[in-house]
Amino acid sequence: MNMLISLAIWLLNAYSLMILACVILSWLPELQNNKIAKILSRIVDPFLAIFRGIIPPIGGWDLTPMIVMGLLHLAATGLSRL
């Protein structure tokens, strides 16, 4: 597999993990003002905001991170098949 494709797959997976970390941190209000949480939020929120404009909350739940992580997984899987 091409090194560039491997790097792209790694970055997609790393970004998915950052989204997951932000979701977990959002459940822990005492950690939301943590420096790491703020940095992760600055990295992840602009990308999620694109999809939040398209995907409305369902029953008060924001499913955007789960959908975006699924799309990132599909992209990584597609790249791995090249």
Number of C-alpha atoms within 10 A of each C-alpha: 9 8 8 9 15 14 11 15 20 13 14 19 17 13 17 21 13 18 23 16 15 23 14 13 19 14 10 10 10 9 14 16 10 11 10 13 17 14 11 16 20 11 15 19 14 11 13 17 13 11 15 17 9 9 13 13 11 9 7 7 8 13 15 20 21 14 14 17 20 13 14 19 16 13 15 19 12 11 14 14 8 8
